[in-house]
Amino acid sequence: MDGPYINSPKLIARMRLCILLLLIYASPSCKKSRWESGEITNYGTYNNTDLKIKVYEENSYLKYEVRNEKNEVVIKNDDNLSVVHQWGLFVDDDKNVWVFSSDIGDAIWKRDTITGKYAKRVFRDWLTRDSVPDELYASSLKRFLK
């Protein structure tokens, strides 16, 4: 009989190649589309409909930059957070950006709902469950709270 068969080695090889290519191309796009807000604990670029956050290392320090939907820089880190220590960022439902560091402490970039501008507030005391939004407490970053 002529024609392809299910057990044909060439057909099986082609099918495997197609599946592999689909997995390679689908994986990065799935990761980006799943992040709506919430915790950031790895380097990379995180996008949602309102913000684009770039997190990277430079000279053993954590660097981050937040851009709005107009691609304007609205937050640029101003601290030297060591990447040797534990760190995390969190975007809450109000688009505030929380910064956690076992090195220098915690802060929030609070978003003004009218102007869309951010102002930084550094916390001198330990944060507790009552001082953060519920969605943050439900994340793995609750390890920074007392």
C-alpha positions in Angstrom: 0.0 0.0 0.0 1.2 3.5 -0.8 0.6 6.6 1.4 1.3 7.6 5.0 0.5 5.3 7.8 0.1 6.1 11.5 3.1 4.0 12.3 5.3 5.5 9.6 8.6 6.7 11.1 8.6 9.9 8.8 5.0 10.8 9.9 5.8 10.3 13.5 8.9 12.4 13.3 7.0 15.2 11.6 4.3 15.1 14.2 6.9 15.3 17.0 8.5 18.3 15.3 5.2 20.1 15.0 4.4 19.4 18.6 7.8 20.6 19.7 7.5 23.8 17.7 4.0 24.5 19.1 5.3 24.1 22.6 8.3 26.4 22.0 6.2 29.1 20.5 3.3 28.8 22.9 5.2 28.7 26.2 6.5 32.3 26.3 3.3 33.9 25.2 1.3 31.9 27.8 3.6 33.1 30.5 3.2 36.8 29.6 -0.5 36.6 29.2 -1.1 35.0 32.6 0.5 37.9 34.6 -2.2 40.4 35.3 -0.8 41.7 38.5 0.5 40.3 41.7 3.9 39.1 42.8 7.2 39.3 40.9 10.1 37.3 42.3 12.2 36.8 39.2 14.0 38.9 36.6 12.1 39.6 33.4 9.5 41.9 31.8 5.9 41.8 33.2 3.0 43.3 31.2 -0.6 43.8 31.9 -3.1 46.3 30.3 -1.9 49.2 32.5 1.8 48.6 33.4 5.0 47.2 32.0 7.6 46.3 34.6 11.2 45.5 33.8 13.1 43.7 36.6 16.8 43.0 36.2 20.2 42.8 37.9 23.0 45.3 37.5 26.2 45.1 39.5 24.6 42.8 42.1 21.7 45.2 42.7 18.1 44.7 41.8 16.8 47.3 39.3 13.2 47.8 38.3 11.4 50.2 36.0 7.7 50.7 35.7 6.0 52.2 32.6 2.4 53.1 32.1 0.2 52.4 29.1 1.7 55.4 27.3 5.1 53.8 27.7 6.2 56.7 30.1 8.4 55.8 33.0 6.4 56.2 36.2 8.7 54.4 38.6 12.4 53.9 38.6 14.0 52.3 41.6 16.0 54.6 43.7 17.5 52.2 46.2 20.4 49.7 46.1 18.6 46.4 46.8 21.1 43.6 46.9 20.2 40.6 44.9 22.1 38.4 47.4 19.2 39.0 49.8 15.5 38.1 49.5 13.4 40.5 47.5 10.0 40.7 45.8 7.7 43.2 44.1 3.9 43.1 44.2 1.4 45.1 42.2 -1.9 45.2 44.0 -5.4 45.7 42.6 -5.1 49.5 42.9 -1.8 49.5 40.8 0.3 50.3 43.8 3.8 48.7 43.6 5.1 47.1 46.8 8.8 46.5 47.2 10.1 44.0 49.7 13.8 43.5 50.6 15.3 41.6 53.5 18.3 43.9 52.9 17.0 47.4 53.3 13.3 47.0 54.2 10.0 47.5 52.6 8.3 50.3 50.7 5.3 51.1 48.5 5.0 53.2 45.4 1.5 54.5 46.0 -0.5 55.5 42.9 -2.5 58.7 42.9 -5.9 57.6 41.4 -6.5 61.0 39.8 -3.1 61.9 38.3 -1.7 58.4 37.9 1.6 59.5 39.5 3.5 57.5 42.0 4.9 58.6 45.4 7.2 56.4 47.4 6.7 55.6 51.1 9.3 53.7 53.0 8.2 51.7 56.0 10.2 52.0 59.2 8.4 49.2 61.0 7.5 45.7 60.1 4.4 45.3 58.0 1.6 43.1 59.3 -1.3 41.4 57.7 -3.5 44.4 58.6 -1.2 46.8 56.8 -1.3 45.1 53.3 -4.1 44.3 50.9 -5.6 40.8 51.1 -4.3 39.9 47.6 -0.7 40.5 48.8 -1.3 38.5 52.0 -2.4 35.6 49.8 0.8 35.7 47.9 4.2 34.1 48.7 5.4 37.5 49.7 3.6 37.3 53.0 6.9 35.8 54.2 8.1 39.5 54.6 5.3 40.3 57.0 5.2 39.9 60.8 
